[in-house]
Amino acid sequence: MPRTYSQINDNIDDFVFLRNFDQLVACAGLKDCKEGKMGEIYALAVSKDVQNQGFSAKLLDEIMQKARIANFSKIFALSKHNAKWFLNQGFVQMKISELPKRRQALFDHQRNSSIFFKDV
């Protein structure tokens, strides 16, 4: 989903960035849901120039490390795309009712994203 510069700047501490030869090639945010020791992965992106080169798995490793430091027990992601990738990385597809209550209230039913959970 598109993000404004201001949205990214306001939440910059959520993000993990990967570089390849001084070029930004991947990023993802991990925010604290403030409920149930869960974190949400959002704005995950990998440059088309480096796809299928292991950067997405490395990015997930960095996110998992950040989740451990934050003492999360689970992380989750909402996505309309890449279900196979999430499942291959050990995520389990879940229902809206499994999301933290605050996040359930913000769920965009028209977007109809799939929900993936992973134990930290």
C-alpha positions in Angstrom: 0.0 0.0 0.0 1.3 3.5 -0.7 2.8 5.5 2.2 3.5 9.2 2.3 6.9 10.5 3.2 5.4 11.9 6.4 3.9 8.5 7.4 7.3 6.8 6.8 9.2 9.5 8.6 6.8 9.4 11.6 7.4 5.7 11.9 11.0 5.4 10.8 12.0 3.5 13.9 9.7 0.6 12.9 11.7 -0.1 9.8 14.4 -2.5 8.8 16.3 -1.7 5.7 18.6 -3.8 3.5 21.2 -2.4 1.2 23.1 -4.0 -1.7 26.2 -2.0 -2.7 24.9 1.2 -1.0 21.6 0.9 -2.7 18.4 0.4 -0.7 16.8 -2.8 -2.0 14.4 -3.9 0.7 12.5 -2.7 3.7 9.7 -3.6 6.1 8.1 -2.1 9.2 7.3 -3.9 12.4 5.0 -2.1 14.7 3.9 -3.0 18.3 0.2 -3.7 18.4 0.3 -2.9 22.2 -1.8 -6.0 22.7 -1.0 -9.7 23.2 2.8 -9.2 22.7 2.1 -9.1 18.9 3.8 -7.1 16.2 2.6 -6.4 12.7 4.8 -6.5 9.7 3.8 -3.8 7.2 5.1 -2.0 4.1 7.3 -5.0 3.1 8.9 -4.3 -0.2 11.8 -5.8 -2.2 13.2 -4.1 -5.3 12.4 -6.0 -8.5 16.1 -5.7 -9.3 17.0 -8.1 -6.5 14.0 -10.4 -6.3 14.7 -14.1 -6.1 18.2 -13.4 -4.6 17.4 -14.1 -0.9 16.8 -10.6 0.2 13.2 -11.3 1.3 14.4 -14.1 3.6 17.2 -11.9 5.0 14.6 -9.1 5.6 12.4 -11.6 7.5 15.4 -12.7 9.6 16.0 -9.0 10.5 12.3 -8.5 11.3 12.4 -11.7 13.5 15.5 -10.3 15.3 13.7 -7.0 15.9 10.6 -8.9 17.2 12.7 -10.9 19.7 14.3 -7.7 21.0 10.8 -6.2 21.4 9.8 -9.4 23.3 6.9 -10.2 20.9 5.5 -13.7 21.0 3.9 -13.5 17.5 4.2 -11.4 14.4 1.6 -11.1 11.7 1.2 -9.6 8.2 -1.8 -8.8 6.0 -1.3 -9.2 2.3 -3.3 -9.6 -0.9 -0.2 -11.1 -2.6 2.5 -13.6 -1.9 0.6 -16.1 0.2 2.9 -18.8 -1.0 6.0 -16.8 0.2 4.5 -16.3 3.7 3.5 -20.0 4.0 7.0 -21.1 2.8 8.6 -18.9 5.6 6.6 -20.7 8.3 3.7 -18.4 8.6 0.2 -19.8 9.1 -2.9 -18.3 7.5 -5.4 -17.2 10.2 -8.7 -15.5 10.5 -9.6 -11.9 11.4 -10.7 -13.0 14.8 -7.1 -13.9 15.6 -5.9 -10.3 15.2 -5.5 -8.0 18.2 -8.9 -6.4 18.8 -7.6 -2.9 17.8 -6.3 -4.2 14.5 -9.6 -6.1 13.9 -11.4 -2.8 14.1 -9.1 -1.3 11.4 -9.3 -4.3 9.0 -10.3 -3.2 5.5 -12.9 -5.8 4.5 -13.0 -4.4 0.9 -9.3 -5.0 0.5 -9.8 -8.6 1.7 -6.2 -9.3 2.7 -5.1 -12.7 3.9 -3.7 -12.8 7.4 -0.5 -14.6 8.2 0.9 -15.4 11.7 4.3 -16.6 12.9 5.6 -17.5 16.3 8.6 -15.5 17.3 
